[in-house]
């Protein structure tokens, strides 16, 4: 399938694209299937969460997300300020009022099951939704997998994808009319060389097939949503929800940075603090369940916006066109990683989330600063290579510790990687494709307890209090 820039950058809500947005979308999809089924006369629903969705579902608000999806809410249109009241109403009534179907019994305390046994065979993030008749018998069932970044597939769709063309996206994209159907970084570089086009230009040509003259306006909506998220995070105070009692820090750091402007005593490395605070602002908003943009996931949502703000406010010659190019190139790289490996922390660890985001941001910034295609590919590889092996071990299943600071460091690594690549000529030892393959292999070998189950690493080495 062709991954658009708007597949990689989706406007939604926190705290997790795979554990919040994905289950919400799966529940909404099941309602559509149920409406079309006819003749099964359901009177109730049951949802069972498996694998990482079960182990860290409470911390990621997966139960809340499922309920919202079952009442017809979608991440891109949900008002986060109204969500708690809607969920509380379902708990109080023990039933759902579903448009086009009627009332369905659903008591979250008993009908939303966390199965802590073996995960489903297709992916670490699995859920099964059953429609039940008056006797409690299953009349319709569907298995869904939330595969990262808000992408949701049924078990059948996942099987079809796994049985697809192992060589990549090329033939399928050509059939859909995309002029530059690269399915690997090597293909991307070869096509750019033949056409005499930059990666941003090729990606723009592909996106124009779908969006035409409205492409820039659509890109600007994503950029504005990222900026709005940073601004909200820079003004937020208090304690993040979830029980860890993590304080919001972005506003205090930002206020201190503003106060230091113009002083002769500011250290040169203070620019790292600016990048960090932009990323932390986004991820504090995400942890609070606010509106964010998957980049490519919610857990890694701060890296690309932070680098975009750094480019806009700190780089010489920054422009709106440059920001759009960052998005286009970042999406091209993120699409390659998603297709050839994974962006799911539950599948490959945080190397697939913050590592992918850092690679995307590095390539995008390198392009906006005038890098060649070879330098862009080099920048992305440097950033990804130096996240290899990073585990996903959130304390309490919350996207807070260590996730917020990991985004800050991911942004710093992205800028450093872009700068290092720009100092070279694009030639380097390890191709991006090989690095992506290593990330997938490392993720497959990684112990399950380090892949978003909160049963290893930082998650089980917390201070006693």
FENHU-V137381 format. One record per pair of residues at least 24 apart in sequence whose ideal C-beta (glycine too) atoms are under 8 Angstrom apart, sorted by sequence separation. I is the first residue (numbers start at 1). J is the second residue. D is the distance in whole Angstrom. If there is no record, write none. Layout:
I_J_D + I_J_D
This chain:
123_147_6 + 253_277_5 + 278_302_7 + 279_303_6 + 282_306_7 + 359_383_4 + 45_70_7 + 71_96_6 + 120_145_7 + 180_205_6 + 181_206_8 + 334_359_8 + 358_383_4 + 359_384_4 + 23_49_8 + 70_96_5 + 71_97_7 + 72_98_7 + 179_205_5 + 180_206_6 + 279_305_7 + 304_330_6 + 333_359_6 + 334_360_5 + 358_384_7 + 387_413_7 + 71_98_7 + 72_99_6 + 104_131_8 + 105_132_8 + 178_205_8 + 179_206_7 + 250_277_5 + 253_280_7 + 254_281_7 + 278_305_7 + 279_306_4 + 333_360_5 + 383_410_8 + 386_413_6 + 70_98_7 + 178_206_5 + 278_306_4 + 355_383_7 + 356_384_7 + 359_387_8 + 331_360_7 + 355_384_5 + 358_387_6 + 23_53_7 + 179_209_7 + 250_280_5 + 251_281_8 + 276_306_8 + 330_360_4 + 333_363_5 + 383_413_6 + 178_209_6 + 249_280_6 + 250_281_4 + 275_306_5 + 278_309_5 + 329_360_8 + 330_361_6 + 332_363_8 + 333_364_8 + 383_414_5 + 386_417_8 + 177_209_6 + 275_307_7 + 278_310_7 + 355_387_3 + 19_52_7 + 122_155_6 + 173_206_8 + 176_209_8 + 330_363_6 + 351_384_8 + 354_387_6 + 355_388_7 + 18_52_8 + 19_53_6 + 250_284_5 + 329_363_5 + 330_364_4 + 383_417_4 + 120_155_8 + 123_158_7 + 249_284_8 + 275_310_5 + 295_330_8 + 326_361_8 + 329_364_4 + 355_390_6 + 382_417_4 + 70_106_7 + 122_158_5 + 248_284_5 + 274_310_7 + 328_364_8 + 351_387_5 + 354_390_7 + 19_56_6 + 122_159_8 + 327_364_7 + 329_366_8 + 350_387_8 + 351_388_6 + 380_417_8 + 19_57_6 + 27_65_8 + 31_69_8 + 296_334_5 + 326_364_4 + 329_367_4 + 351_389_6 + 379_417_5 + 382_420_6 + 23_62_5 + 27_66_5 + 31_70_7 + 67_106_8 + 271_310_8 + 274_313_8 + 325_364_7 + 326_365_6 + 329_368_8 + 351_390_4 + 353_392_7 + 379_418_5 + 382_421_6 + 20_60_6 + 26_66_8 + 27_67_8 + 30_70_8 + 274_314_7 + 349_389_8 + 350_390_4 + 19_60_3 + 20_61_6 + 24_65_4 + 27_68_8 + 28_69_5 + 31_72_7 + 67_108_6 + 246_287_7 + 296_337_8 + 326_367_7 + 349_390_6 + 350_391_6 + 379_420_7 + 19_61_8 + 20_62_7 + 23_65_5 + 24_66_7 + 27_69_3 + 28_70_8 + 296_338_7 + 325_367_5 + 326_368_5 + 349_391_5 + 350_392_4 + 379_421_4 + 19_62_5 + 23_66_5 + 26_69_7 + 27_70_5 + 234_277_7 + 271_314_7 + 300_343_8 + 325_368_5 + 349_392_5 + 350_393_8 + 378_421_4 + 379_422_8 + 16_60_4 + 20_64_8 + 21_65_7 + 24_68_5 + 25_69_7 + 28_72_6 + 240_284_7 + 15_60_6 + 16_61_8 + 20_65_4 + 24_69_4 + 28_73_7 + 63_108_6 + 67_112_7 + 236_281_8 + 242_287_7 + 323_368_7 + 376_421_7 + 385_430_6 + 15_61_6 + 16_62_8 + 19_65_7 + 23_69_7 + 28_74_6 + 66_112_6 + 241_287_8 + 297_343_6 + 299_345_6 + 322_368_4 + 346_392_7 + 375_421_5 + 378_424_7 + 382_428_8 + 233_280_7 + 234_281_5 + 240_287_5 + 241_288_6 + 296_343_5 + 297_344_8 + 329_376_6 + 333_380_5 + 337_384_8 + 345_392_4 + 371_418_7 + 375_422_6 + 381_428_7 + 388_435_7 + 230_278_5 + 233_281_3 + 236_284_6 + 240_288_6 + 241_289_7 + 297_345_7 + 378_426_5 + 384_432_7 + 24_73_7 + 25_74_7 + 63_112_5 + 232_281_8 + 233_282_6 + 236_285_7 + 354_403_8 + 361_410_8 + 365_414_7 + 369_418_7 + 375_424_7 + 377_426_7 + 378_427_8 + 381_430_6 + 24_74_7 + 25_75_7 + 231_281_8 + 233_283_8 + 300_350_8 + 318_368_8 + 357_407_8 + 361_411_7 + 365_415_6 + 371_421_6 + 375_425_8 + 378_428_5 + 381_431_7 + 385_435_5 + 388_438_6 + 24_75_6 + 45_96_7 + 230_281_5 + 233_284_5 + 299_350_7 + 303_354_6 + 362_413_7 + 366_417_8 + 371_422_6 + 374_425_7 + 375_426_5 + 381_432_4 + 384_435_5 + 388_439_6 + 229_281_7 + 230_282_6 + 233_285_4 + 236_288_7 + 354_406_5 + 358_410_4 + 362_414_4 + 366_418_4 + 370_422_8 + 374_426_3 + 380_432_5 + 384_436_7 + 229_282_5 + 232_285_5 + 300_353_4 + 304_357_6 + 308_361_8 + 315_368_8 + 350_403_8 + 354_407_6 + 357_410_6 + 358_411_7 + 361_414_4 + 362_415_7 + 365_418_4 + 369_422_6 + 373_426_8 + 374_427_7 + 389_442_6 + 21_75_4 + 24_78_8 + 299_353_5 + 300_354_5 + 303_357_4 + 307_361_4 + 311_365_6 + 315_369_7 + 360_414_8 + 361_415_8 + 372_426_6 + 377_431_8 + 378_432_8 + 381_435_5 + 388_442_6 + 20_75_8 + 299_354_7 + 303_358_6 + 306_361_8 + 307_362_8 + 310_365_8 + 354_409_8 + 355_410_8 + 358_413_5 + 359_414_8 + 362_417_4 + 363_418_8 + 366_421_5 + 377_432_5 + 384_439_7 + 391_446_7 + 58_114_8 + 226_282_8 + 229_285_5 + 297_353_5 + 300_356_7 + 301_357_8 + 304_360_6 + 308_364_8 + 350_406_6 + 354_410_4 + 358_414_5 + 362_418_5 + 366_422_6 + 402_458_6 + 57_114_6 + 233_290_8 + 296_353_8 + 300_357_4 + 303_360_8 + 304_361_5 + 307_364_7 + 311_368_6 + 357_414_8 + 361_418_8 + 389_446_8 + 393_450_6 + 397_454_5 + 401_458_7 + 232_290_6 + 303_361_5 + 307_365_5 + 311_369_8 + 359_417_8 + 392_450_7 + 394_452_7 + 396_454_7 + 42_101_7 + 45_104_5 + 297_356_8 + 358_417_7 + 362_421_7 + 391_450_4 + 392_451_6 + 393_452_8 + 395_454_7 + 44_104_5 + 45_105_7 + 46_106_8 + 54_114_4 + 296_356_6 + 297_357_8 + 304_364_7 + 391_451_7 + 392_452_4 + 394_454_6 + 43_104_7 + 44_105_4 + 45_106_5 + 54_115_5 + 55_116_7 + 66_127_8 + 229_290_7 + 296_357_6 + 393_454_7 + 13_75_5 + 42_104_6 + 43_105_6 + 44_106_6 + 54_116_5 + 229_291_6 + 295_357_6 + 397_459_8 + 12_75_3 + 49_112_8 + 228_291_8 + 229_292_5 + 393_456_6 + 395_458_6 + 396_459_7 + 11_75_8 + 12_76_6 + 34_98_8 + 47_111_7 + 49_113_7 + 229_293_7 + 296_360_7 + 393_457_3 + 394_458_8 + 395_459_5 + 10_75_7 + 11_76_5 + 13_78_6 + 35_100_5 + 46_111_5 + 47_112_5 + 48_113_4 + 49_114_5 + 50_115_5 + 295_360_7 + 391_456_7 + 393_458_5 + 394_459_6 + 10_76_7 + 35_101_6 + 45_111_6 + 46_112_8 + 47_113_7 + 49_115_6 + 225_291_7 + 391_457_5 + 393_459_5 + 13_80_5 + 31_98_6 + 34_101_6 + 44_111_7 + 46_113_7 + 48_115_5 + 50_117_8 + 52_119_7 + 226_293_5 + 395_462_6 + 50_118_8 + 51_119_3 + 225_293_5 + 50_119_5 + 51_120_6 + 226_295_8 + 13_83_8 + 31_101_7 + 50_120_5 + 222_293_6 + 51_123_7 + 52_124_5 + 53_125_5 + 229_301_8 + 51_124_4 + 52_125_5 + 53_126_7 + 359_432_8 + 51_125_6 + 53_127_6 + 51_126_6 + 75_150_7 + 230_305_6 + 50_126_4 + 229_305_7 + 230_306_8 + 49_126_8 + 50_127_7 + 49_127_5 + 50_128_7 + 226_304_7 + 227_305_8 + 48_127_7 + 226_305_4 + 230_309_6 + 47_127_6 + 48_128_5 + 47_128_7 + 47_129_5 + 48_130_8 + 226_308_6 + 227_309_7 + 46_129_7 + 47_130_8 + 226_309_8 + 45_129_7 + 46_130_5 + 355_439_7 + 45_130_7 + 223_308_7 + 45_131_6 + 46_132_6 + 44_131_8 + 45_132_7 + 352_439_7 + 44_132_4 + 351_439_5 + 42_131_4 + 43_132_7 + 42_132_6 + 43_133_6 + 40_131_6 + 42_133_6 + 43_134_5 + 348_439_6 + 351_442_7 + 352_443_6 + 41_133_6 + 44_136_8 + 348_440_6 + 351_443_7 + 40_133_8 + 53_146_7 + 299_392_8 + 340_433_7 + 349_442_8 + 37_131_8 + 348_442_7 + 349_443_6 + 299_394_8 + 341_436_5 + 348_443_3 + 336_432_8 + 340_436_5 + 341_437_7 + 347_443_6 + 348_444_7 + 34_131_6 + 42_139_6 + 336_433_8 + 340_437_7 + 342_439_8 + 349_446_5 + 41_139_7 + 42_140_7 + 341_439_5 + 342_440_6 + 348_446_7 + 30_129_4 + 40_139_4 + 333_432_8 + 337_436_6 + 341_440_4 + 40_140_5 + 220_320_8 + 223_323_6 + 299_399_5 + 336_436_7 + 340_440_7 + 26_127_6 + 223_324_7 + 298_399_7 + 306_407_7 + 310_411_7 + 342_443_6 + 349_450_6 + 27_129_7 + 302_404_8 + 306_408_7 + 337_439_8 + 341_443_7 + 349_451_5 + 22_125_7 + 26_129_7 + 37_140_6 + 348_451_7 + 349_452_8 + 23_127_6 + 220_324_8 + 223_327_7 + 299_403_5 + 303_407_5 + 307_411_5 + 347_451_7 + 219_324_5 + 222_327_6 + 302_407_4 + 306_411_4 + 310_415_6 + 346_451_6 + 19_125_7 + 34_140_6 + 301_407_7 + 302_408_7 + 345_451_7 + 346_452_4 + 18_125_5 + 33_140_7 + 300_407_6 + 303_410_4 + 307_414_5 + 345_452_4 + 346_453_8 + 216_324_6 + 219_327_6 + 302_410_8 + 303_411_5 + 307_415_6 + 33_142_6 + 219_328_8 + 302_411_7 + 300_410_7 + 287_398_7 + 303_414_6 + 30_142_6 + 287_399_5 + 29_142_8 + 286_399_6 + 287_400_5 + 30_144_8 + 29_144_7 + 283_399_7 + 287_403_8 + 287_404_7 + 26_144_4 + 26_146_7 + 283_403_6 + 284_404_6 + 23_144_8 + 207_328_7 + 283_404_4 + 22_144_8 + 23_146_6 + 29_152_7 + 22_146_3 + 200_324_8 + 204_328_6 + 280_404_5 + 283_407_5 + 22_147_8 + 25_150_7 + 200_325_4 + 203_328_4 + 279_404_8 + 280_405_7 + 282_407_7 + 22_148_8 + 26_152_5 + 203_329_7 + 19_146_7 + 25_152_5 + 198_325_8 + 280_407_7 + 18_146_5 + 22_150_6 + 200_328_5 + 203_331_7 + 279_407_4 + 280_408_5 + 18_147_7 + 21_150_4 + 22_151_7 + 199_328_8 + 200_329_5 + 203_332_5 + 276_405_8 + 279_408_5 + 18_148_5 + 22_152_5 + 199_329_5 + 202_332_8 + 17_148_7 + 18_149_7 + 277_408_8 + 279_410_7 + 17_149_5 + 18_150_7 + 276_408_4 + 279_411_5 + 17_150_4 + 199_332_6 + 275_408_7 + 276_409_8 + 278_411_7 + 276_411_7 + 275_411_5 + 276_412_7 + 275_412_5 + 12_150_6 + 10_149_7 + 10_150_5 + 272_412_5 + 275_415_6 + 8_149_7 + 7_149_8 + 7_151_8 + 150_294_5 + 188_332_7 + 149_294_5 + 149_296_5 + 150_297_8 + 148_296_8 + 149_297_5 + 150_298_8 + 185_333_8 + 188_336_7 + 148_297_6 + 182_332_8 + 185_336_6 + 244_395_6 + 184_336_7 + 244_396_6 + 246_398_8 + 183_336_7 + 243_396_6 + 182_336_8 + 242_396_6 + 244_398_6 + 246_400_5 + 243_398_8 + 246_401_6 + 183_339_6 + 184_340_7 + 242_398_4 + 244_400_6 + 183_340_8 + 244_401_6 + 240_398_8 + 242_400_7 + 246_404_8 + 1_161_8 + 240_400_6 + 199_363_8 + 2_169_7 + 200_367_5 + 1_169_7 + 199_367_6 + 198_367_7 + 2_172_7 + 169_339_6 + 1_172_7 + 2_173_5 + 168_339_7 + 168_340_8 + 2_176_6 + 199_373_5 + 198_373_6 + 2_178_6 + 199_376_6 + 2_181_8 + 193_373_7 + 192_373_5 + 59_242_6 + 189_373_6 + 188_373_7 + 189_374_7 + 151_338_8 + 189_377_6 + 149_338_7 + 188_377_7 + 148_338_7 + 185_377_5 + 148_342_6 + 149_343_5 + 147_342_8 + 148_343_4 + 149_344_8 + 185_380_8 + 148_344_3 + 147_344_6 + 148_345_7 + 5_203_7 + 148_346_8 + 148_347_7 + 147_347_7 + 5_207_6 + 4_207_6 + 2_206_7 + 148_352_7 + 148_353_8 + 4_210_6 + 83_289_7 + 80_289_5 + 11_221_8 + 80_290_6 + 11_222_7 + 80_291_6 + 6_218_7 + 9_222_5 + 5_219_7 + 11_225_5 + 6_222_7 + 5_222_8 + 125_344_7 + 124_344_7 + 123_344_8 + 125_346_5 + 124_346_4 + 125_347_8 + 123_346_8 + 124_347_6 + 123_347_7 + 61_289_7 + 186_431_7 + 185_431_7 + 185_432_4 + 186_433_6 + 185_433_5 + 184_433_5 + 185_436_8 + 20_289_8 + 14_285_7 + 15_286_5 + 14_286_4 + 15_287_5 + 14_287_6 + 15_288_8 + 21_294_7 + 14_288_7 + 15_289_6 + 14_289_5 + 13_289_6 + 14_290_6 + 13_290_7 + 14_291_8 + 17_294_5 + 21_298_7 + 13_291_6 + 14_292_5 + 20_298_7 + 12_291_7 + 13_292_7 + 17_296_8 + 18_297_7 + 11_291_7 + 12_292_7 + 17_297_4 + 18_298_8 + 11_292_8 + 12_293_7 + 16_297_8 + 17_298_4 + 18_299_8 + 11_293_5 + 12_294_6 + 16_298_5 + 17_299_7 + 10_293_7 + 15_298_6 + 16_299_6 + 9_293_5 + 10_294_5 + 14_298_5 + 15_299_8 + 17_301_8 + 9_294_6 + 8_294_7 + 9_295_6 + 12_298_7 + 8_295_8 + 9_296_8 + 14_301_8 + 8_296_5 + 52_346_4 + 9_304_8 + 51_346_7 + 9_327_7 + 5_327_6 + 8_330_7 + 9_331_6 + 5_328_6 + 8_331_4 + 7_331_8 + 124_448_8 + 5_331_4 + 8_334_4 + 18_344_6 + 4_331_7 + 8_335_6 + 18_345_7 + 124_451_6 + 3_331_7 + 7_335_8 + 18_346_6 + 124_452_7 + 8_338_7 + 3_334_8 + 3_335_4 + 3_338_6 + 59_394_7 + 3_339_7 + 59_396_5 + 60_397_6 + 56_394_7 + 59_397_2 + 60_398_7 + 58_397_6 + 59_398_4 + 60_399_7 + 57_397_7 + 59_399_8 + 56_397_3 + 55_397_7 + 8_360_8 + 15_398_7 + 16_399_6 + 15_399_4 + 14_399_7 + 59_454_7 + 56_452_6 + 55_452_8 + 56_453_7 + 55_453_4 + 56_454_5 + 52_451_7 + 55_454_6 + 52_452_5 + 55_455_7 + 52_453_6 + 51_453_8 + 19_452_8
